[in-house]
Structure formats: C-alpha cells, structure tokens
Amino acid sequence: MNRRFRLARSADFVRVRRSGKSFAHPLAVLVTYPSGLPSSRFAFSAGKALGSAVHRNRAKRLLREAVRCLLPDVAPGWDVILIARPPLAGADHRAVTQAVAGLLRRA
C-alpha cells in the first residue's frame, strides 16, 4: 500500500481508536474517524488471539489486499483502522474482500 494511504503515527492511531465510530463483522472490525485530508489513510491490526506471528501477518496481508482492491471506491478524508478477528486467519481472499467492502459501505 502506498505511503500516503498509511495511518502510521501513534497519536493518529490512538485518536481514531478513542474517538472513532466502529463497525463490526465476524471477520474484522472497522473504526473510522474523519481526518479532512485529501485521501483516506488506513491502519491494520491483528492481536495475539489470531495465533502465531505467521497467522497475524497473513491476516494483515489479506486486509491490506482487500483495501487495495477497494481503494478507488473509498471516499477521501477518513482515517480507518481495520482490526482482524480470529476467524479471519482461516478465511480466503474473496471472503475478506466481501467483509471489508460491507464494512466500508456501512461506514
């Protein structure tokens, strides 16, 4: 994912988690907060409940790829955090993309 679409600063991450609105799906949780920037920024998180580092990294890769495919349809000006849930570790690309698309539509 291109650097301008990344939510990297810790302060931004905390602001979105504290003040943002969350939307849940069995595979992931999406938290959004308006940023007012010309493009939307994304962060990906996977806790230890998903399993080993291999499973957590795979979950984040699946989420990143789903967002990359859907990026042209995302409205600008939002900070977004996607948090992987344990069932995502066993999901395929199509299911993850559909889950992320549904979360983005709801948000």
DSSP file (Angstrom, degrees, kcal/mol; ACC not computed):
  #  RESIDUE AA STRUCTURE BP1 BP2  ACC     N-H-->O    O-->H-N    N-H-->O    O-->H-N    TCO  KAPPA ALPHA  PHI   PSI    X-CA   Y-CA   Z-CA
    1    1 A M              0   0    0      0, 0.0     5,-0.1     0, 0.0    64,-0.0   0.000 360.0 360.0 360.0 137.7    0.0    0.0    0.0
    2    2 A N    >   -     0   0    0      1,-0.1     3,-1.7     3,-0.1     4,-0.1  -0.250 360.0-119.1 -61.2 145.6    1.3    3.4   -0.9
    3    3 A R  G >  S+     0   0    0      1,-0.3     3,-1.7     2,-0.2    -1,-0.1   0.816 110.1  61.7 -58.8 -34.5    2.7    5.5    1.9
    4    4 A R  G 3  S+     0   0    0      1,-0.3    -1,-0.3    37,-0.1    35,-0.1   0.666 102.1  53.4 -70.8 -13.0    0.2    8.3    1.6
    5    5 A F  G <  S+     0   0    0     -3,-1.7    37,-3.1    36,-0.1     2,-0.4   0.299  90.5 101.5 -99.5   8.2   -2.6    5.9    2.4
    6    6 A R  B <   -a   42   0A   0     -3,-1.7     2,-0.9    35,-0.3    37,-0.2  -0.763  61.9-148.7 -98.9 138.5   -1.0    4.6    5.6
    7    7 A L        +     0   0    0     35,-2.6    37,-0.1    -2,-0.4    -3,-0.1  -0.891  39.8 150.4 -98.9 101.8   -2.0    5.7    9.1
    8    8 A A        +     0   0    0     -2,-0.9    -1,-0.2    -5,-0.1     2,-0.1   0.763  29.3  95.5-111.9 -31.5    1.4    5.4   10.8
    9    9 A R     >  -     0   0    0      1,-0.1     4,-2.0     2,-0.0     3,-0.2  -0.432  66.3-138.4 -71.8 137.1    1.6    7.9   13.7
   10   10 A S  H  > S+     0   0    0      1,-0.2     4,-2.5     2,-0.2     5,-0.2   0.870 102.8  56.0 -60.4 -39.4    0.8    6.6   17.1
   11   11 A A  H  > S+     0   0    0      1,-0.2     4,-2.2     2,-0.2    -1,-0.2   0.890 108.1  48.0 -63.2 -39.7   -1.1    9.7   18.0
   12   12 A D  H  > S+     0   0    0      2,-0.2     4,-2.3     1,-0.2    -1,-0.2   0.906 110.7  51.9 -65.7 -41.3   -3.4    9.3   15.0
   13   13 A F  H  X S+     0   0    0     -4,-2.0     4,-2.2     1,-0.2    -2,-0.2   0.925 111.5  46.2 -60.9 -46.1   -3.9    5.7   15.8
   14   14 A V  H  X S+     0   0    0     -4,-2.5     4,-2.5     1,-0.2     5,-0.3   0.896 110.7  53.5 -64.7 -41.1   -5.0    6.5   19.4
   15   15 A R  H  X S+     0   0    0     -4,-2.2     4,-2.6     1,-0.2     5,-0.4   0.913 110.6  46.2 -61.2 -43.9   -7.3    9.3   18.2
   16   16 A V  H  X S+     0   0    0     -4,-2.3     4,-1.9     1,-0.2    -1,-0.2   0.919 113.9  48.2 -66.4 -42.9   -9.1    7.0   15.8
   17   17 A R  H  < S+     0   0    0     -4,-2.2    -2,-0.2    -5,-0.2    -1,-0.2   0.885 118.9  39.4 -65.2 -38.9   -9.5    4.2   18.4
   18   18 A R  H  < S+     0   0    0     -4,-2.5    -2,-0.2    -5,-0.2    -1,-0.2   0.913 131.3  22.0 -77.9 -43.7  -10.7    6.6   21.1
   19   19 A S  H  < S+     0   0    0     -4,-2.6    -3,-0.2    -5,-0.3    -2,-0.2   0.542  99.7 102.3-106.0  -9.2  -13.0    8.9   19.1
   20   20 A G  S  < S-     0   0    0     -4,-1.9     2,-0.4    -5,-0.4    13,-0.2  -0.210  70.3-114.3 -78.9 167.3  -13.9    6.9   16.1
   21   21 A K  E     -B   32   0A   0     11,-2.3    11,-2.6    86,-0.1     2,-0.3  -0.844  32.4-146.3 -99.8 134.7  -17.1    5.0   15.2
   22   22 A S  E     -B   31   0A   0     -2,-0.4     2,-0.4     9,-0.2     9,-0.2  -0.767  13.3-167.4-109.4 150.6  -16.7    1.3   14.9
   23   23 A F  E     -B   30   0A   0      7,-2.8     7,-3.1    -2,-0.3     2,-0.3  -1.000  16.4-147.3-132.9 131.5  -18.5   -1.3   12.7
   24   24 A A  E     +B   29   0A   0     -2,-0.4     5,-0.2     5,-0.2     3,-0.0  -0.748  20.8 168.7-108.9 149.9  -18.2   -5.0   13.4
   25   25 A H        -     0   0    0      3,-1.7     3,-0.2    -2,-0.3    -2,-0.0  -0.950  48.6-107.0-144.5 154.3  -18.2   -8.1   11.2
   26   26 A P  S    S+     0   0    0      0, 0.0    62,-0.2     0, 0.0     3,-0.1   0.785 120.5  39.6 -57.6 -25.2  -17.4  -11.7   12.2
   27   27 A L  S    S-     0   0    0      1,-0.2    58,-2.4    60,-0.1    61,-0.3   0.756 126.9  -1.2 -94.7 -26.8  -14.0  -11.4   10.3
   28   28 A A  E     - C   0  84A   0     56,-0.2    -3,-1.7    -3,-0.2     2,-0.4  -0.978  54.8-129.6-157.9 164.3  -13.0   -7.8   11.2
   29   29 A V  E     -BC  24  83A   0     54,-2.3    54,-3.0    -2,-0.3     2,-0.5  -0.983  20.7-155.9-121.2 136.0  -13.8   -4.6   13.0
   30   30 A L  E     -BC  23  82A   0     -7,-3.1    -7,-2.8    -2,-0.4     2,-0.4  -0.949   7.2-171.1-114.8 130.6  -13.6   -1.2   11.2
   31   31 A V  E     -BC  22  81A   0     50,-2.6    50,-2.6    -2,-0.5     2,-0.3  -0.986  10.2-173.4-121.3 127.5  -13.0    2.0   13.1
   32   32 A T  E     +BC  21  80A   0    -11,-2.6   -11,-2.3    -2,-0.4    48,-0.2  -0.885  13.6 173.2-123.7 153.0  -13.3    5.3   11.3
   33   33 A Y  E     - C   0  79A   0     46,-1.7    46,-3.0    -2,-0.3     2,-0.1  -0.940  37.8-109.1-153.7 133.0  -12.7    9.0   12.1
   34   34 A P  E     + C   0  78A   0      0, 0.0    44,-0.3     0, 0.0    43,-0.1  -0.417  33.3 175.2 -67.3 136.3  -12.9   12.0    9.8
   35   35 A S        -     0   0    0     42,-2.5    43,-0.2     2,-0.1    42,-0.1   0.663  32.2-136.6-112.8 -25.3   -9.4   13.5    9.0
   36   36 A G        +     0   0    0     41,-1.4    42,-0.1     1,-0.3     4,-0.1   0.546  57.6 135.6  77.9   6.1  -10.2   16.2    6.5
   37   37 A L  S    S-     0   0    0      2,-0.2    -1,-0.3     1,-0.1    -2,-0.1  -0.424  70.6-109.8 -83.0 162.4   -7.2   15.1    4.4
   38   38 A P  S    S+     0   0    0      0, 0.0     2,-0.3     0, 0.0    -1,-0.1   0.635 101.4  32.5 -70.5 -11.6   -7.3   14.8    0.6
   39   39 A S  S    S-     0   0    0     37,-0.2     2,-0.2   -35,-0.1    -2,-0.2  -0.965  86.8-108.4-139.0 158.6   -7.0   11.0    0.8
   40   40 A S        -     0   0    0     -2,-0.3     2,-0.4    37,-0.2    39,-0.2  -0.599  29.6-147.5 -84.4 147.5   -8.1    8.3    3.3
   41   41 A R  E     - d   0  79A   0     37,-2.6    39,-2.9    -2,-0.2     2,-0.3  -0.915  10.6-157.9-118.9 145.7   -5.5    6.6    5.5
   42   42 A F  E     -ad   6  80A   0    -37,-3.1   -35,-2.6    -2,-0.4     2,-0.3  -0.916  10.4-173.3-126.5 146.9   -5.6    3.0    6.7
   43   43 A A  E     - d   0  81A   0     37,-1.9    39,-2.7    -2,-0.3     2,-0.4  -0.971  12.7-150.5-133.3 150.7   -4.0    1.0    9.5
   44   44 A F  E     - d   0  82A   0     -2,-0.3     2,-0.4    37,-0.2    39,-0.2  -0.974  13.6-177.6-127.6 136.3   -4.2   -2.7   10.1
   45   45 A S  E     - d   0  83A   0     37,-2.6    39,-3.0    -2,-0.4     2,-0.3  -0.983  10.6-179.7-136.7 144.2   -4.1   -4.6   13.4
   46   46 A A  E     - d   0  84A   0     -2,-0.4    39,-0.1    37,-0.2    10,-0.1  -0.936  18.6-148.3-144.1 118.8   -4.1   -8.2   14.4
   47   47 A G    >   -     0   0    0     37,-0.6     3,-1.7    -2,-0.3     4,-0.3  -0.222  33.6 -97.9 -82.2 173.8   -4.0   -9.2   18.1
   48   48 A K  G >  S+     0   0    0      1,-0.3     3,-1.2     2,-0.2    -1,-0.1   0.626 111.8  80.7 -68.4 -12.9   -2.4  -12.3   19.6
   49   49 A A  G 3  S+     0   0    0      1,-0.2    -1,-0.3     7,-0.0     3,-0.1   0.731  83.2  65.2 -64.9 -20.1   -5.8  -14.0   19.7
   50   50 A L  G <  S-     0   0    0     -3,-1.7     2,-0.4     1,-0.3    -1,-0.2   0.744 110.9-118.8 -73.4 -23.4   -5.3  -14.8   16.0
   51   51 A G    <   +     0   0    0     -3,-1.2    -1,-0.3    -4,-0.3     5,-0.0  -0.939  60.6   6.8 125.1-147.1   -2.4  -17.1   16.8
   52   52 A S  S  > S-     0   0    0     -2,-0.4     4,-2.3    -3,-0.1     3,-0.3  -0.068  79.0 -95.9 -70.9 173.0    1.3  -17.0   15.9
   53   53 A A  H  > S+     0   0    0      1,-0.2     4,-2.7     2,-0.2     5,-0.2   0.831 124.5  59.5 -59.6 -33.1    3.1  -14.2   14.0
   54   54 A V  H  > S+     0   0    0      2,-0.2     4,-2.0     1,-0.2    -1,-0.2   0.929 108.3  43.5 -61.7 -45.5    2.6  -16.1   10.8
   55   55 A H  H  > S+     0   0    0     -3,-0.3     4,-2.2     2,-0.2    -2,-0.2   0.891 114.2  50.1 -68.8 -40.0   -1.2  -16.1   11.2
   56   56 A R  H  X S+     0   0    0     -4,-2.3     4,-2.2     2,-0.2    -2,-0.2   0.925 112.0  47.5 -65.1 -43.8   -1.3  -12.4   12.3
   57   57 A N  H  X S+     0   0    0     -4,-2.7     4,-2.3     1,-0.2    -1,-0.2   0.887 111.2  51.2 -65.8 -38.2    0.8  -11.3    9.3
   58   58 A R  H  X S+     0   0    0     -4,-2.0     4,-2.5    -5,-0.2    -1,-0.2   0.910 109.0  51.6 -64.1 -41.2   -1.3  -13.3    6.9
   59   59 A A  H  X S+     0   0    0     -4,-2.2     4,-2.2     1,-0.2    -2,-0.2   0.917 111.2  46.8 -61.3 -43.7   -4.4  -11.7    8.3
   60   60 A K  H  X S+     0   0    0     -4,-2.2     4,-2.7     2,-0.2    -1,-0.2   0.877 110.8  52.5 -67.9 -36.4   -2.9   -8.2    7.9
   61   61 A R  H  X S+     0   0    0     -4,-2.3     4,-2.5     2,-0.2    -2,-0.2   0.916 109.2  49.7 -63.7 -41.9   -1.8   -9.0    4.3
   62   62 A L  H  X S+     0   0    0     -4,-2.5     4,-2.1     2,-0.2    -2,-0.2   0.917 112.5  47.0 -62.7 -42.8   -5.4  -10.2    3.5
   63   63 A L  H  X S+     0   0    0     -4,-2.2     4,-2.3     2,-0.2    -2,-0.2   0.919 111.9  50.7 -64.6 -43.1   -6.8   -7.0    4.9
   64   64 A R  H  X S+     0   0    0     -4,-2.7     4,-2.5     1,-0.2    -2,-0.2   0.917 111.3  47.9 -60.7 -43.9   -4.3   -4.8    3.0
   65   65 A E  H  X S+     0   0    0     -4,-2.5     4,-2.0     2,-0.2    -1,-0.2   0.891 110.2  51.9 -66.2 -39.1   -5.0   -6.6   -0.3
   66   66 A A  H  X S+     0   0    0     -4,-2.1     4,-1.5     1,-0.2    -1,-0.2   0.921 112.5  45.4 -62.4 -43.7   -8.8   -6.2    0.2
   67   67 A V  H  X S+     0   0    0     -4,-2.3     4,-1.3     1,-0.2    -2,-0.2   0.894 108.9  56.3 -67.2 -39.1   -8.4   -2.4    0.9
   68   68 A R  H  < S+     0   0    0     -4,-2.5     3,-0.3     1,-0.2    -1,-0.2   0.898 109.2  46.8 -59.6 -40.1   -6.0   -2.1   -2.1
   69   69 A C  H  < S+     0   0    0     -4,-2.0    -1,-0.2     1,-0.2    -2,-0.2   0.830 119.3  40.1 -69.2 -31.9   -8.7   -3.5   -4.4
   70   70 A L  H >< S+     0   0    0     -4,-1.5     3,-1.7    -5,-0.2     4,-0.5   0.472  84.7 102.7 -96.5  -3.1  -11.4   -1.3   -2.9
   71   71 A L  G >< S+     0   0    0     -4,-1.3     3,-1.4    -3,-0.3    -1,-0.2   0.822  73.7  58.7 -55.6 -39.9   -9.4    1.9   -2.6
   72   72 A P  G 3  S+     0   0    0      0, 0.0    -1,-0.3     0, 0.0    -2,-0.1   0.782 106.9  50.2 -61.8 -23.1  -10.8    3.7   -5.7
   73   73 A D  G <  S+     0   0    0     -3,-1.7     2,-0.4    -4,-0.1    -2,-0.2   0.502  88.0 102.4 -91.9  -4.6  -14.3    3.4   -4.1
   74   74 A V  S <  S-     0   0    0     -3,-1.4   -34,-0.2    -4,-0.5    31,-0.0  -0.649  75.0-122.0 -85.5 132.5  -13.3    4.8   -0.7
   75   75 A A        -     0   0    0     -2,-0.4     3,-0.3     1,-0.1    -2,-0.1  -0.450  31.9-114.4 -69.0 142.1  -14.3    8.4    0.0
   76   76 A P  S    S+     0   0    0      0, 0.0   -37,-0.2     0, 0.0    -1,-0.1  -0.312  87.3  52.6 -74.2 160.9  -11.4   10.7    0.8
   77   77 A G  S    S+     0   0    0      1,-0.3   -42,-2.5   -42,-0.1   -41,-1.4   0.722  79.0 113.7  92.8  23.4  -10.9   12.3    4.2
   78   78 A W  E     -C   34   0A   0     -3,-0.3   -37,-2.6   -44,-0.3     2,-0.5  -0.958  53.5-146.3-128.4 145.4  -11.1    9.4    6.6
   79   79 A D  E     -Cd  33  41A   0    -46,-3.0   -46,-1.7    -2,-0.4     2,-0.4  -0.952  29.0-171.4-103.5 128.8   -8.7    7.6    8.9
   80   80 A V  E     -Cd  32  42A   0    -39,-2.9   -37,-1.9    -2,-0.5     2,-0.5  -0.971  16.6-167.4-129.6 133.9   -9.6    3.9    9.1
   81   81 A I  E     -Cd  31  43A   0    -50,-2.6   -50,-2.6    -2,-0.4     2,-0.5  -0.987   7.4-161.4-117.9 129.7   -8.3    1.1   11.3
   82   82 A L  E     -Cd  30  44A   0    -39,-2.7   -37,-2.6    -2,-0.5     2,-0.5  -0.957   6.5-164.6-110.1 123.2   -9.1   -2.5   10.4
   83   83 A I  E     -Cd  29  45A   0    -54,-3.0   -54,-2.3    -2,-0.5   -37,-0.2  -0.935  15.6-133.3-112.3 122.1   -8.8   -5.0   13.2
   84   84 A A  E     -Cd  28  46A   0    -39,-3.0   -37,-0.6    -2,-0.5   -56,-0.2  -0.484  14.8-150.9 -75.0 140.5   -8.6   -8.7   12.4
   85   85 A R    >   -     0   0    0    -58,-2.4     3,-2.0    -2,-0.2     4,-0.4  -0.744  32.9 -98.9-104.9 159.3  -10.8  -11.1   14.3
   86   86 A P  G >  S+     0   0    0      0, 0.0     3,-1.4     0, 0.0     4,-0.4   0.805 118.0  59.4 -52.1 -39.0   -9.8  -14.8   14.9
   87   87 A P  G >  S+     0   0    0      0, 0.0     3,-1.1     0, 0.0     4,-0.3   0.747  91.3  72.4 -63.6 -18.8  -12.0  -16.3   12.1
   88   88 A L  G X  S+     0   0    0     -3,-2.0     3,-1.2   -61,-0.3     8,-0.1   0.794  81.7  70.9 -65.4 -27.1  -10.1  -14.2    9.5
   89   89 A A  G <  S+     0   0    0     -3,-1.4    -1,-0.2    -4,-0.4   -62,-0.0   0.810 106.2  37.2 -60.7 -29.9   -7.0  -16.4    9.9
   90   90 A G  G <  S+     0   0    0     -3,-1.1    -1,-0.3    -4,-0.4    -2,-0.2   0.372  97.0 107.0-102.4   4.6   -8.8  -19.2    8.1
   91   91 A A    <   -     0   0    0     -3,-1.2     2,-0.1    -4,-0.3   -29,-0.0  -0.438  64.1-125.7 -84.6 156.5  -10.7  -17.1    5.6
   92   92 A D     >  -     0   0    0     -2,-0.1     4,-2.0     1,-0.1     5,-0.2  -0.460  31.2 -98.5 -94.4 173.0   -9.9  -16.8    1.8
   93   93 A H  H  > S+     0   0    0      1,-0.2     4,-2.6     2,-0.2     5,-0.2   0.877 119.8  53.0 -59.9 -42.2   -9.3  -13.6   -0.1
   94   94 A R  H  > S+     0   0    0      1,-0.2     4,-2.4     2,-0.2    -1,-0.2   0.914 109.5  48.0 -63.7 -43.2  -12.9  -13.4   -1.5
   95   95 A A  H  > S+     0   0    0      2,-0.2     4,-2.1     1,-0.2    -1,-0.2   0.893 113.0  48.4 -64.8 -39.5  -14.5  -13.6    1.9
   96   96 A V  H  X S+     0   0    0     -4,-2.0     4,-2.7     2,-0.2     5,-0.2   0.920 111.2  49.9 -67.3 -43.3  -12.2  -11.0    3.3
   97   97 A T  H  X S+     0   0    0     -4,-2.6     4,-2.5     1,-0.2    -2,-0.2   0.907 111.8  48.3 -62.1 -41.9  -12.8   -8.6    0.4
   98   98 A Q  H  X S+     0   0    0     -4,-2.4     4,-2.3     2,-0.2    -1,-0.2   0.894 112.0  49.9 -65.3 -39.4  -16.5   -9.0    0.8
   99   99 A A  H  X S+     0   0    0     -4,-2.1     4,-2.3     2,-0.2    -2,-0.2   0.932 113.3  45.0 -64.4 -45.8  -16.3   -8.4    4.5
  100  100 A V  H  X S+     0   0    0     -4,-2.7     4,-2.7     2,-0.2     5,-0.2   0.900 112.4  52.1 -66.3 -40.6  -14.2   -5.2    4.1
  101  101 A A  H  X S+     0   0    0     -4,-2.5     4,-2.2    -5,-0.2    -1,-0.2   0.914 110.6  48.3 -62.1 -42.2  -16.5   -4.0    1.3
  102  102 A G  H  X S+     0   0    0     -4,-2.3     4,-2.2     2,-0.2    -2,-0.2   0.903 112.0  49.0 -64.4 -41.4  -19.5   -4.5    3.5
  103  103 A L  H  X S+     0   0    0     -4,-2.3     4,-2.0     2,-0.2    -2,-0.2   0.913 111.4  49.4 -64.0 -42.6  -17.8   -2.7    6.4
  104  104 A L  H  < S+     0   0    0     -4,-2.7    -2,-0.2     2,-0.2    -1,-0.2   0.886 110.0  51.4 -65.0 -38.7  -16.8    0.3    4.2
  105  105 A R  H  < S+     0   0    0     -4,-2.2    -1,-0.2    -5,-0.2    -2,-0.2   0.927 111.4  47.5 -62.6 -44.3  -20.3    0.6    2.8
  106  106 A R  H  <        0   0    0     -4,-2.2    -2,-0.2     1,-0.3    -1,-0.2   0.851 360.0 360.0 -65.8 -34.3  -21.8    0.6    6.3
  107  107 A A     <        0   0    0     -4,-2.0    -1,-0.3    -5,-0.2    -2,-0.2   0.485 360.0 360.0 -75.4 360.0  -19.3    3.2    7.4
